[in-house]
Amino acid sequence: MNRSRRYRLAVFGGFFVFAGILVGIGALLGASLRSPEELAALAEPPPPTPVFAEAERRSLVASAVLRATAAEVEPEGLDFPLGGGSVVTSIASQPGTVIGLGELLVTIEGRPRIALEGEFPFYRSLAPGDRGPDVAQLEANLVSLGFLDEADDLFDRATQRGLHSLYRSTGFEPPGEKWWRATADENELVVFDELPLELGDLNFDVGDDLADIPSPHLLISPRELVLVADVDDPLVIAALKPGVRLSARDEVRGRDLEVRVVEVSPVTDGTRVVFAFVGDTPDANFERSLRIDVPVADTGKPVTAVPVTALFTGPDGSAYVVTPDGDVQVRVGLVVDGWAEVEPVAGRLEPGDRVMVSEDNAR
């Protein structure tokens, strides 16, 4: 290659290198010449993609949590009237048996002690012509046993016939022997608040003199393990009526026990609620507390529900959800555990429809 040709190639190569340098400088200068607005727009993340969830058909239950502590309830006691003798001659009802209305309990010096139900002990012996609440109480028992057709407060011949039938059912004759001479001995009729009940224990034996036996003569029920909780929330108190059954969670052993409300009573700092165990009962030395979930509100049946993050609030305070087909105004009901009961006010919304969720639900 001659000298002139090499010279031309060098010139062209230098030109291309110079042009590349100019292009690079132009690119750098172009970037530095962008406006602040353009640079801010380039720095922003891309717009978020909407996230959707499905409306569901479900039941909602709002619960309050109680901690209930185990406690032992002392059984109630009862003493036999000691008039007309005090030496025990036989025992008909043993501990653990169920005492029913009109049943024979024991005999004292050969005479029966019969179980009746009422609000107060008999305070006098009754004879034909007597009137009063004690007569009415006796006759109510005779009616319950089928020995009298109708109760009033007059001890008459119908009362005598019913009383005679009561005694004969226990194997004895009433005072007066014949039915038309029958009278009621206050010492032979033992009154319990409620029957039937389980007899807990007897503190005497045949041959003992009840005058020498410390009170009480018998225990109406065995010692009982219960749960006790003090409550101050009016909604919870309103939900805990006697007879209501709930589940108590033993979180230590990981098991559920059924309990029943047996007593609701006011105390200094609120309301004390006592729960009795239904079925399985913990050991007698049980000392832990249990968790009880108390339903305070529920939908009653399955309803349309959406996540609470799917609820938006409009300028007028109304609530709505956003669906792929547009906004649907809703009425909001019970809200529980991140779900809200909704009813469409304007538009259509059914279980399975997609609704947009957001962390900032306000417009």
FENVENMO-V906846 format. One record per backbone hydrogen bond with DSSP energy under -0.5 kcal/mol. NH is the residue of the N-H (numbers start at 1). CO is the residue of the C=O. If there is no record, write none. Layout:
nh->NH co->CO
nh->NH co->CO
This chain:
nh->6 co->2
nh->7 co->3
nh->8 co->4
nh->9 co->5
nh->10 co->6
nh->11 co->7
nh->12 co->8
nh->13 co->9
nh->14 co->10
nh->15 co->11
nh->16 co->12
nh->17 co->13
nh->18 co->14
nh->19 co->15
nh->20 co->16
nh->21 co->17
nh->22 co->18
nh->23 co->19
nh->24 co->20
nh->25 co->21
nh->26 co->22
nh->27 co->23
nh->28 co->24
nh->29 co->25
nh->30 co->26
nh->31 co->27
nh->32 co->28
nh->33 co->29
nh->34 co->31
nh->39 co->35
nh->40 co->36
nh->41 co->37
nh->42 co->38
nh->43 co->39
nh->44 co->40
nh->51 co->357
nh->53 co->355
nh->55 co->353
nh->56 co->305
nh->58 co->56
nh->58 co->303
nh->62 co->297
nh->63 co->61
nh->64 co->294
nh->66 co->64
nh->66 co->292
nh->68 co->66
nh->68 co->290
nh->69 co->228
nh->70 co->288
nh->71 co->226
nh->73 co->71
nh->73 co->224
nh->74 co->72
nh->78 co->218
nh->85 co->82
nh->88 co->86
nh->88 co->208
nh->89 co->107
nh->90 co->107
nh->92 co->105
nh->93 co->105
nh->94 co->92
nh->96 co->199
nh->97 co->94
nh->99 co->97
nh->99 co->197
nh->100 co->98
nh->102 co->115
nh->103 co->100
nh->105 co->113
nh->106 co->113
nh->107 co->90
nh->108 co->111
nh->109 co->87
nh->109 co->107
nh->111 co->108
nh->113 co->106
nh->114 co->188
nh->115 co->103
nh->116 co->190
nh->118 co->192
nh->126 co->184
nh->129 co->155
nh->130 co->127
nh->132 co->153
nh->136 co->132
nh->137 co->133
nh->138 co->134
nh->139 co->135
nh->140 co->136
nh->141 co->137
nh->142 co->138
nh->143 co->139
nh->144 co->140
nh->145 co->141
nh->146 co->142
nh->146 co->143
nh->147 co->142
nh->148 co->142
nh->155 co->130
nh->156 co->154
nh->160 co->156
nh->161 co->157
nh->162 co->158
nh->163 co->159
nh->164 co->160
nh->165 co->161
nh->166 co->162
nh->167 co->163
nh->168 co->164
nh->169 co->165
nh->170 co->166
nh->170 co->167
nh->171 co->168
nh->172 co->167
nh->175 co->183
nh->177 co->174
nh->178 co->176
nh->181 co->178
nh->182 co->179
nh->183 co->175
nh->184 co->126
nh->185 co->183
nh->186 co->184
nh->188 co->185
nh->189 co->185
nh->190 co->114
nh->190 co->188
nh->191 co->189
nh->192 co->116
nh->196 co->99
nh->197 co->99
nh->199 co->97
nh->200 co->198
nh->200 co->219
nh->201 co->219
nh->203 co->217
nh->207 co->88
nh->208 co->205
nh->210 co->86
nh->210 co->208
nh->212 co->209
nh->213 co->210
nh->217 co->78
nh->218 co->78
nh->219 co->201
nh->220 co->76
nh->221 co->76
nh->224 co->73
nh->226 co->71
nh->226 co->224
nh->227 co->275
nh->228 co->69
nh->229 co->273
nh->231 co->229
nh->231 co->271
nh->234 co->232
nh->237 co->233
nh->238 co->234
nh->239 co->235
nh->240 co->236
nh->240 co->237
nh->241 co->239
nh->243 co->261
nh->244 co->241
nh->246 co->259
nh->248 co->257
nh->249 co->291
nh->250 co->248
nh->250 co->255
nh->251 co->249
nh->254 co->250
nh->255 co->250
nh->257 co->248
nh->258 co->278
nh->259 co->246
nh->260 co->276
nh->261 co->244
nh->262 co->274
nh->263 co->274
nh->265 co->272
nh->267 co->270
nh->270 co->267
nh->271 co->231
nh->272 co->265
nh->273 co->229
nh->274 co->263
nh->275 co->227
nh->276 co->260
nh->277 co->225
nh->278 co->258
nh->279 co->277
nh->280 co->278
nh->286 co->283
nh->290 co->68
nh->291 co->249
nh->292 co->66
nh->293 co->247
nh->294 co->64
nh->294 co->292
nh->295 co->293
nh->296 co->62
nh->297 co->62
nh->299 co->60
nh->303 co->58
nh->305 co->56
nh->306 co->340
nh->308 co->338
nh->310 co->307
nh->311 co->308
nh->312 co->320
nh->314 co->318
nh->317 co->314
nh->319 co->330
nh->320 co->312
nh->321 co->328
nh->323 co->321
nh->323 co->326
nh->326 co->323
nh->328 co->321
nh->329 co->346
nh->330 co->319
nh->331 co->343
nh->332 co->330
nh->333 co->341
nh->336 co->339
nh->339 co->336
nh->340 co->306
nh->341 co->334
nh->342 co->304
nh->343 co->331
nh->345 co->329
nh->346 co->329
nh->352 co->55
nh->353 co->350
nh->355 co->53
nh->356 co->322
nh->357 co->51
nh->358 co->309
nh->361 co->359
nh->362 co->360
nh->363 co->313
